[in-house]
Amino acid sequence: MNILAQFEQNQPQHWYDKNYCVAIRHFPNGQTELSAYCVQSMQFKARSDRWLAHDPVRIKPKEAILLTDEQLLQKHEDCRRKSVARARQKLRWLVKSMQADHLVTLNYRENMQDISRLKRDWQAFVRLVVARYPNWQYVAVHEMQDRGALHLHIAVHGRQDIKYLRRCWYKVLGASPDSTGADTPGQVDVSGPSKRFGGKGYTWKANNLAGYMGKYMHKQFAESEKGAKRYWASKSLQLPEPQKIWLGCTNFIDAVIATHDLARDCGISELTMWASEGWQSIWMTG
């Protein structure tokens, strides 16, 4: 049995009602992303027909279903995983839209574990930096070390005034802006990616930097309270408008082929691809 026949055999009833739509996003750094996802097209059509007939769809209340503790835990984990994926996706788009190529890290000398204080300190730090550099843009995520200490990773574009950033951070932490040595309340570092054979690189590729920052999302969702902000970004950052195209496909294999052809039409030569386990979505970039 070939892979397509095996796929069709494993589909639920009415799987043939499915269709696929792809969203294409072009970023300033020259990269393009294609996100194809499954849509119950016939279901959408039925809802549209009823709406045009002035007969709004009324969703019937579902009967209460009692779940076991194990099922509740699995449901919670599925929701958390989807939330992580959405947050990482939005963070990746922001970093790539900004063309970020440097990573700034803000540390505390003390073992600071108060997330509320971290948020206040970060807001005060941004106000000081923007006072001198009004167009300063950033995407920031926090990380908790094994000992519980919090610090911030910040994606930025271009060379940074590291001396001024340190003065701002020291001032926020209540120390003299000119502190040195043991008197410093924390530290500010600007780093590039590690080279393969040791040493430090000078700049990041935006796609790699987005992936590096996104890896902290899983830890944050496990440690943070529900509804807590997982990252901070400049309000001036704008995401590219997606171009949406319907694919003439009703199965996953054809959707992969059609999305791949679109990627080639967009001029992507070195292609990176990912597909979900549930045969629902496809992601390509290059």
Residue, then its C-alpha position, 0 to 999 in steps of 0.5 A: m500500500n503506497i503512502l497516499a492510499q494509507f493516508e486516505q484509509n486512516q482519514p475519518q468520515h467526510w475527510y474529502d470535504k477538506n481543502y487547504c489554504v496557504a498564507i504567503r508572507h514576504f519579510p524585509n530580509g528577503q525571506t518568504e514563509l508559506s503556511a498551509y492549513c486545512v479548512q473544512s470547506m464544505q462546512f464553511k460553505a454551508r455556514s455561508d449559504r445559511w448566512l446569505a439566506h438570513d438564517p444565522v447559524r446557531i451553535k447547539p450547546k454540547e452535552a456535558i462530557l465528564l472527562t477523567d483526570e488523565q483526559l483533563l491533563q491531556k486537554h490542558e497539555d494540548c492547549r498549552r502546546k497550541s499556545v506555545a506554537r502561536a506565541r513562537q510563530k508571532l515572535r518569529w514574525l516580529v524578529k524577522s520583520m525587524q531584521a534583528d541581527h544582534l542579541v542583548t542580554l540583561n542580567y541581575r547580580e542578585n538572584m532576582q526571581d520576581i517576574s513583576r519586578l522584571k516587568r517594571d524594570w524592563q519598562a523603565f529601561v525601555r523609557l530611558v533607551v527610547a529617550r535617546y534613541p526614539n526609533w529603537q526597536y526590540v523583541a524581548v523574552h525572559e528566561m529563568q535559570d536553574r537557580g531561579a534567577l530571571h534575565l532578559h534576551i532582547a533581539v535588536h537590529g544593528r550595532q548597539d550603544i552598549k555603554y549607554l545601555r549599561r548606564c540605563w540598566y544600572k540606573v534602573l536597578g538603583a545604582s550609579p550609571d558609572s558603576t564598575g566592578a563589584d559595584t555594578p548591580g547587573q550586566v548588559d551583554v551584546s553577543g553574536p552566534s557561536k561559531r562552529f569551531g569556537g569563538k563568537g560571530y558578529t551578527w545573527k541571521a534573523n531566522n536563527l535568532a528567532g529560533y534561538m529566542g523561541k526555544y524559551m517559550h516552552k519553559q515560560f508557559a510551564e512557569s508563568e501564570k495563565g494569561a501572563k505576557r511571554y514576550w515584549a515587542s515594540k509597538s512600531l513593529q509591523l508584520p507583513e500582510p499575508q497573501k492567501i491562496w486556496l489550493g485545489c487539494t483535498n488531501f495532505i500529499d497534494a497540499v504538500i506538493a502544491t505548497h512546494d510549487l508555490a515556494r519555488d514560484c516565490g523564488i525560494s531555492e534553499l527550502t526548510m519544511w515542517a509538517s504537523e503530525g495530524w496532517q493539518s498544516i504545512w510550513m515552508t520558508g527560505 
